[in-house]
Amino acid sequence: MGEVTEGCRLPVLRRNQDNEDEWPLAEILSVKDISGRKLFYVHYIDFNKRLDEWVTHDRLDLKKIQFPKKEAKTPTKNGLPGSRPGSPEREVVRGAASGKTLPIPVQITLRFNLPKEREAVPGEPDQPLSSSSCVQPNHRTTKRKVEVVSPATPVPASTETTQASVFPQNGSARRAVAAQPGRKRKSNCLGTDEDSQDSSDGIPSAPRMTGSLVSDRSHDDIITRMKNIECIELGRHRLKPWYFSPYPQELTTLPVLYLCEFCLKYVKSLKCLQRHLTKCDLRHPPGNEIYRKGTISFFEIDGRKNKSYSQNLCLLAKCFLDHKTLYYDTDPFLFYVMTEYDCKGFHIVGYFSKEKESTEDYNVACILTLPPYQRRGYGKLLIEFSYELSKVEGKTGTPEKPLSDLGLLSYRSYWSQTILEILMNLKSENGERPQITINEISEITSIKKEDVISTLQYLNLINYYKGQYILTLSEDIVDGHERAMLKRILRIDSKCLHFTPKDWSKRGKW
């Protein structure tokens, strides 16, 4: 057992979702000895880091161990000792990953053959909308057929980004809201389908040191790759962190880290928490309550005015966000915390943050539903609320990339259901088939135009037929959408929103 060291790779026994044994390849990140018993911290190759864990030696397959290769000595350049060889220039292939761009303006006319109304079948499982359930151009039977009339311009190649956010798949849908007359919106006239995190020439731009919370991964080391908090007690819940979070070193050795669920202050013991609760007079997040319906409330928190709370929130969120980095300078951000109310106070469910000034139309920087509340519809409720704010601001928005795997699923599902709801509710006028453009869909929903296009492509709805673009909704798509809508109970009511956007560009200081 002495030969197993950090950097070794070997199969490790684990239980999968079906409670079956499997032996995936894993890398040993750390080894520790507790009372003469060795434990190994393993990362399962090609698995998400939240599955990393400490294992005992009996779960290791030592017969197939792969030892780390010894690093060769650094060669010298021009015979000078200590100098490294010059790095070869990288060839940047511009536009190769994002495909062709869709010329702007894009006028898409949608025509419906409206069938008889049919009842949705209750009780059936909610199937996620995916390309496998979409119709092909010559599908045998279709419930609705949408013709998209447009100049013969190439449709962009798949805009599916390599996003890796942080949410359950269940959630709430939204209504198709008519664009209000006289409202000015920021429009994106570039019409590219590149990932918004990249610069216009195809070269990835470096993360900004203020504003963006995107992690460039350059700070990764053996410490930050390992979970450092064993357990967090937050109110009546105990949370098992997924990722590293930079809490103070002396707290990382504790079996449980205790947090006040109202101010999010962290303490080392239950006794300290009880003493703190006698002095903490908060029963809700600081800031302004801008939305309340039933037991659900949203609070707007300024990262400059409530710096301590904002930093504590970021530390907690980092336990469940891997693709974001943590900045202690919270001044450039607003935080929108969703809570659930009971007789004891307003309990945090999730949150999202956004930049006060975003040059790239980001309406979300980080977004998280805490694990105890996942798969209950709160994730999509957060997403819907972010777009409701964008509507009031008169802008279209998009989340900051990259999204986590769970966040990407939620956003795709939200975009799909929101756009399908609009298409299925179109009505004919004067006997003619209704028409709608991508720009109009973007105006109604505040979803950025690139996200609308990528969603239509992800659903595999766009086909080219006799010089026209045809959107075909199969029965599978329609049935799946109707079942999903029956399950979407939590919705944002715009009448309950009391929000006045501020023009941060006119302020001398945040």
C-alpha positions in Angstrom: 0.0 0.0 0.0 3.0 2.2 0.4 3.3 2.5 -3.4 0.1 4.5 -3.8 1.1 8.1 -3.9 -0.4 11.4 -5.1 -0.8 11.5 -8.9 -1.4 7.8 -9.3 -4.3 6.6 -11.3 -6.2 3.4 -10.8 -9.8 2.0 -10.8 -11.8 2.9 -7.6 -15.0 1.2 -6.4 -18.1 3.4 -6.2 -21.8 3.2 -6.4 -23.6 4.7 -9.3 -27.1 6.3 -9.5 -28.6 2.8 -9.9 -26.9 1.6 -6.7 -24.7 -0.6 -8.8 -21.0 -1.1 -8.2 -18.6 0.3 -10.9 -14.8 0.8 -11.1 -14.2 4.1 -12.9 -10.6 5.4 -13.3 -9.6 7.9 -10.6 -6.6 10.0 -9.7 -5.2 10.1 -6.2 -5.0 13.8 -5.2 -4.1 13.4 -1.5 -3.2 10.8 1.1 -3.7 11.1 4.8 -3.1 8.8 7.8 -5.7 8.8 10.6 -4.9 6.6 13.6 -2.8 4.3 11.4 -5.5 4.0 8.7 -4.7 5.5 5.3 -7.3 7.4 3.4 -7.1 8.5 -0.2 -8.8 11.5 -1.8 -9.7 10.6 -5.3 -11.0 12.4 -8.3 -13.0 10.2 -10.8 -11.7 11.0 -14.3 -14.4 12.4 -16.6 -16.8 12.8 -13.6 -17.8 16.1 -12.0 -15.6 17.2 -9.1 -18.5 17.2 -6.7 -18.2 13.4 -6.7 -14.7 13.5 -5.3 -14.3 11.7 -2.0 -12.0 10.1 0.6 -11.8 6.3 0.2 -10.1 3.5 2.0 -7.5 1.2 0.5 -10.0 -1.7 0.0 -11.8 0.3 -2.7 -8.6 0.6 -4.8 -7.7 -1.8 -7.6 -4.0 -2.0 -7.1 -3.5 -4.4 -10.0 -4.2 -1.7 -12.6 -2.3 1.2 -10.9 -0.8 3.8 -13.2 2.2 5.7 -11.7 2.7 9.4 -12.5 5.3 10.0 -15.2 8.5 11.8 -14.0 8.7 15.3 -15.4 11.7 15.8 -17.7 14.2 18.5 -16.8 13.4 21.8 -18.3 15.5 22.2 -21.5 17.5 25.3 -22.0 17.3 27.9 -24.7 20.4 29.1 -26.6 22.5 27.1 -24.1 21.7 29.5 -21.3 20.9 27.7 -18.0 17.6 28.3 -16.4 15.9 29.8 -19.5 12.9 28.1 -20.9 12.4 27.4 -24.6 10.1 29.8 -26.4 6.5 28.7 -26.8 5.5 28.1 -30.3 2.9 30.5 -31.6 -0.6 29.1 -31.5 -2.7 29.2 -34.6 -6.0 30.8 -33.9 -8.7 29.4 -36.1 -11.3 32.1 -36.1 -14.9 31.2 -36.3 -14.2 27.5 -36.7 -15.9 26.5 -33.5 -18.9 28.7 -33.8 -19.9 28.0 -37.4 -21.4 30.5 -39.8 -23.1 33.6 -38.5 -26.7 34.5 -39.2 -27.0 37.8 -41.2 -28.9 40.5 -39.4 -31.6 41.6 -39.7 -33.2 38.2 -39.7 -36.9 38.1 -40.5 -38.5 34.8 -39.6 -42.1 34.3 -40.4 -43.8 31.5 -38.5 -47.0 30.0 -40.0 -49.2 27.6 -38.0 -51.6 25.0 -39.1 -53.6 25.1 -35.9 -55.1 21.7 -35.0 -58.0 21.0 -32.7 -57.4 21.7 -29.1 -56.5 18.5 -27.2 -56.2 17.8 -23.5 -52.8 17.2 -22.0 -52.5 13.8 -20.3 -51.9 14.3 -16.6 -49.8 12.0 -14.6 -47.2 11.2 -17.2 -43.5 11.8 -16.4 -42.1 15.1 -17.4 -39.6 14.3 -20.2 -36.9 16.9 -20.8 -37.1 18.6 -24.2 -34.3 17.3 -26.3 -33.3 16.9 -29.9 -34.3 13.2 -29.8 -38.0 14.1 -29.5 -37.9 16.7 -32.3 -39.3 16.0 -35.8 -37.3 15.6 -38.9 -38.3 17.4 -42.1 -40.3 14.5 -43.4 -41.8 13.4 -40.1 -44.7 11.0 -40.5 -47.2 12.9 -38.4 -46.9 16.4 -37.0 -49.3 18.2 -34.7 -48.2 21.7 -35.7 -46.2 22.8 -38.6 -44.5 26.2 -38.6 -43.2 27.7 -41.8 -40.4 30.1 -41.5 -40.2 32.4 -44.5 -36.9 34.2 -44.8 -34.3 35.2 -47.5 -32.2 32.3 -48.6 -29.5 32.8 -46.0 -27.5 30.1 -44.3 -28.7 29.1 -40.9 -25.8 29.2 -38.4 -24.1 26.1 -37.4 -24.9 24.7 -34.0 -24.4 27.4 -31.4 -24.3 25.0 -28.6 -21.6 26.3 -26.4 -19.1 24.3 -24.4 -20.7 25.4 -21.2 -20.2 23.1 -18.4 -24.8 26.5 -13.7 -26.0 25.2 -10.9 -29.6 24.1 -10.7 -32.3 21.5 -10.7 -34.1 20.7 -13.9 -37.6 21.3 -12.6 -38.9 24.8 -12.5 -41.4 27.3 -13.6 -42.4 28.5 -17.0 -43.3 32.0 -18.1 -46.0 33.6 -20.0 -45.5 35.2 -23.5 -45.7 38.9 -22.6 -46.4 41.3 -25.3 -43.8 43.9 -25.9 -44.9 47.3 -24.5 -45.0 50.2 -27.0 -42.5 52.9 -26.6 -40.1 50.8 -24.5 -36.6 51.1 -25.7 -34.4 48.1 -25.6 -30.7 47.5 -26.0 -30.3 45.4 -29.2 -27.4 43.4 -30.3 -26.8 44.1 -34.0 -23.8 41.8 -34.4 -25.9 38.7 -34.7 -23.0 36.4 -34.0 -23.5 33.0 -32.5 -20.1 32.9 -30.7 -19.9 32.3 -27.0 -20.4 35.7 -25.4 -17.4 35.1 -23.3 -15.1 35.3 -26.3 -13.8 38.4 -28.0 -15.1 39.3 -31.5 -12.0 38.0 -33.3 -12.4 34.5 -31.8 -9.6 34.8 -29.3 -10.8 34.1 -25.7 -10.6 37.2 -23.6 -9.0 37.1 -20.1 -11.4 37.3 -17.2 -11.9 40.8 -15.9 -10.6 41.6 -12.5 -13.7 43.6 -11.7 -17.2 42.5 -12.6 -16.8 39.1 -14.1 -16.8 36.1 -11.8 -15.6 33.7 -14.4 -12.7 31.5 -13.2 -9.8 31.3 -15.6 -8.7 28.1 -13.8 -5.1 29.3 -13.6 -5.3 29.4 -9.8 -6.1 25.7 -9.6 -3.7 23.7 -7.4 -3.9 20.6 -5.3 -5.5 22.5 -2.5 -8.3 24.2 -4.4 -9.1 20.9 -6.3 -10.1 19.3 -3.0 -13.2 19.9 -0.8 -12.1 21.6 2.4 -15.4 21.7 4.3 -16.9 18.5 5.5 -20.4 19.8 6.4 -22.3 23.0 6.8 -25.2 23.5 9.1 -27.5 26.3 7.8 -30.7 26.6 9.8 -32.6 23.3 9.8 -30.4 21.9 7.0 -27.1 20.2 6.9 -25.3 20.7 3.5 -22.4 18.6 2.2 -20.3 20.9 0.0 -19.4 20.0 -3.5 -16.3 22.1 -4.1 -13.5 24.1 -2.4 -14.4 27.4 -0.7 -11.8 29.7 0.9 -13.1 29.7 4.4 -10.5 30.4 7.1 -8.0 27.5 7.4 -8.7 26.9 11.1 -12.4 26.1 10.3 -11.6 23.5 7.6 -10.7 20.9 10.2 -14.0 21.1 11.9 -16.6 18.3 11.4 -19.4 20.9 11.0 -19.2 24.6 10.1 -22.2 26.5 11.5 -23.8 29.4 9.7 -26.4 31.9 10.8 -29.1 31.5 8.2 -30.0 35.1 8.3 -26.7 37.0 8.2 -24.6 34.0 7.0 -21.9 34.6 9.5 -19.8 31.5 10.1 -18.8 30.2 13.5 -16.9 27.2 14.8 -19.4 25.5 17.2 -23.0 25.2 18.0 -22.5 27.1 21.2 -21.0 30.0 19.4 -23.9 30.0 17.0 -26.5 30.0 19.8 -24.6 32.9 21.4 -24.6 34.7 18.1 -28.4 34.2 17.5 -29.1 36.0 20.8 -27.4 39.1 19.4 -28.3 38.8 15.7 -31.5 40.8 15.1 -31.9 39.9 11.4 -34.8 37.7 10.3 -34.4 38.3 6.6 -31.5 39.2 4.3 -30.4 42.9 4.4 -31.5 45.1 1.6 -34.9 45.9 0.0 -37.7 43.4 -0.5 -38.7 44.0 -4.1 -41.0 41.0 -4.6 -43.4 38.9 -2.5 -46.1 36.4 -3.5 -47.3 33.9 -1.0 -44.3 32.7 1.0 -41.7 33.6 -1.7 -39.8 36.9 -1.4 -36.8 38.4 -3.3 -34.4 40.8 -1.6 -32.1 43.2 -3.6 -28.8 43.6 -1.8 -26.1 46.1 -2.8 -22.6 44.6 -2.7 -21.2 47.9 -1.5 -23.7 48.7 1.2 -23.9 45.2 2.6 -20.4 44.0 2.0 -20.1 41.5 4.9 -23.3 39.7 4.0 -22.3 39.7 0.3 -18.9 38.2 1.0 -20.4 35.5 3.3 -22.9 34.7 0.6 -20.1 34.3 -1.9 -18.2 32.0 0.4 -21.3 29.8 0.8 -22.1 29.8 -2.9 -18.5 28.8 -3.8 -19.1 25.5 -2.0 -21.5 24.6 -4.8 -20.0 26.6 -7.8 -16.9 25.3 -9.5 -16.7 27.5 -12.6 -16.8 30.8 -10.7 -14.0 32.4 -8.8 -14.4 34.5 -5.6 -13.8 38.2 -5.4 -13.9 39.9 -2.1 -14.6 43.1 -3.8 -18.4 42.8 -4.0 -19.0 46.5 -4.8 -19.7 46.1 -8.6 -22.5 43.6 -7.9 -26.1 43.4 -6.9 -27.4 40.2 -5.2 -30.9 39.0 -5.5 -31.7 36.5 -2.7 -34.8 34.4 -2.9 -36.3 33.4 0.5 -39.1 31.2 1.8 -41.1 32.7 4.7 -42.4 30.9 7.9 -43.0 31.9 11.5 -39.3 32.0 12.2 -38.3 34.3 9.4 -37.2 34.5 5.8 -35.0 31.4 5.0 -32.6 31.6 2.0 -33.5 29.3 -0.9 -31.1 30.6 -3.6 -29.7 33.7 -5.2 -28.3 35.2 -8.3 -25.9 38.1 -8.7 -25.5 40.5 -11.5 -23.1 43.4 -12.4 -24.4 46.9 -11.8 -22.9 47.8 -15.2 -22.5 45.0 -17.8 -21.0 45.8 -21.2 -22.0 42.4 -22.5 -25.7 42.3 -21.6 -25.2 39.9 -18.8 -28.2 39.7 -16.5 -26.8 37.0 -14.3 -23.2 36.5 -13.0 -23.6 33.7 -10.5 -26.8 31.7 -9.9 -27.5 29.0 -7.3 -30.3 27.1 -5.7 -29.1 25.5 -2.4 -29.2 21.7 -2.5 -32.1 21.2 -0.1 -34.3 23.2 -2.5 -33.2 21.7 -5.8 -35.6 19.9 -8.1 -38.5 21.8 -6.7 -38.9 24.5 -9.3 -36.9 27.2 -7.6 -34.1 27.2 -10.1 -36.3 28.3 -13.0 -38.0 30.7 -10.7 -34.7 32.4 -10.2 -34.0 32.4 -13.9 -37.5 33.8 -14.7 -37.0 36.6 -12.1 -33.7 37.6 -13.7 -35.5 38.0 -17.1 -38.4 39.9 -15.4 -35.9 42.4 -14.1 -34.5 42.7 -17.7 -37.9 43.5 -19.0 -38.4 46.3 -16.5 -34.9 47.6 -17.4 -35.9 47.4 -21.1 -33.0 45.1 -22.1 -32.3 41.7 -23.3 -30.0 39.6 -21.2 -28.0 36.4 -21.0 -26.2 34.6 -18.2 -22.5 34.9 -17.8 -20.6 31.9 -19.2 -19.6 29.3 -18.4 -22.6 27.7 -16.8 -22.3 24.6 -14.7 -23.8 21.4 -15.9 -26.9 21.7 -13.8 -27.3 25.4 -14.6 -27.0 24.7 -18.4 -29.8 22.1 -18.1 -32.1 24.6 -16.3 -31.4 27.5 -18.8 -31.9 25.2 -21.8 -35.2 23.9 -20.3 -36.3 27.5 -19.5 -35.5 28.9 -22.9 -37.2 25.9 -24.6 -40.4 26.1 -22.7 -40.6 29.9 -22.9 -40.1 29.9 -26.7 -42.4 27.0 -27.3 -45.1 28.7 -25.2 -44.9 31.7 -27.5 -45.0 29.6 -30.7 -47.9 27.5 -29.6 -50.0 30.5 -28.5 -49.7 32.3 -31.9 -53.1 32.9 -33.4 -54.0 33.5 -37.0 -55.4 36.9 -38.2 -57.8 37.4 -41.1 -57.4 33.7 -42.1 -53.7 34.2 -42.7 -51.0 32.2 -40.8 -49.4 34.2 -38.0 -46.0 35.6 -38.4 -43.2 36.4 -35.8 -39.6 37.2 -36.0 -36.6 36.2 -33.9 -36.3 39.8 -32.9 -39.9 39.8 -31.7 -39.4 36.7 -29.6 -36.3 38.3 -28.0 -38.3 41.5 -27.3 -41.2 39.6 -25.7 -39.0 37.4 -23.5 -35.9 39.5 -23.0 -33.9 36.5 -24.0 -30.9 37.5 -26.0 -31.2 36.8 -29.7 -28.3 34.4 -29.8 -29.9 32.3 -27.1 -33.2 32.2 -29.1 -31.4 30.9 -32.2 -29.4 28.3 -30.3 -32.5 27.1 -28.5 -34.3 26.6 -31.8 -31.3 24.6 -33.1 -31.0 22.6 -29.9 -34.6 21.6 -30.3 -33.9 20.7 -33.9 -36.9 22.8 -35.1 -35.3 24.6 -38.0 -35.4 23.0 -41.4 -34.9 24.3 -44.9 -37.7 23.5 -47.4 -38.3 25.0 -50.9 -36.4 28.2 -50.2 -38.0 28.7 -46.8 -37.1 28.0 -43.2 -39.6 25.6 -41.7 -40.1 25.1 -38.0 -41.9 21.8 -37.3 -43.3 21.0 -33.9 -43.9 17.3 -33.6 -46.5 15.7 -31.4 -43.7 14.6 -29.0 -42.5 18.2 -28.6 -46.1 19.5 -28.1 -47.0 16.7 -25.7 -43.8 17.1 -23.7 -44.3 20.8 -23.4 -47.9 20.4 -22.2 -46.9 17.9 -19.6 -44.1 20.2 -18.4 -46.5 23.2 -18.1 -48.8 21.1 -15.9 -46.0 20.6 -13.5 -44.8 24.2 -13.4 -46.6 25.6 -10.4 -44.1 28.3 -9.3 -44.3 31.4 -11.5 -43.2 35.0 -11.2 -46.2 37.5 -11.1 -45.0 40.8 -12.5 -47.8 42.6 -10.5 -46.0 41.6 -7.3 -42.7 43.1 -8.4 -41.8 46.5 -7.0 -38.5 47.4 -8.7 -37.1 50.6 -10.1 -33.9 50.2 -12.1 -31.0 52.5 -11.4 -28.7 54.0 -14.0 -25.4 53.1 -12.5 -23.4 54.8 -15.2 -24.5 58.2 -14.0 -23.3 57.6 -10.5 -19.9 58.7 -9.4 -19.4 55.7 -7.2 -21.4 52.6 -6.6 
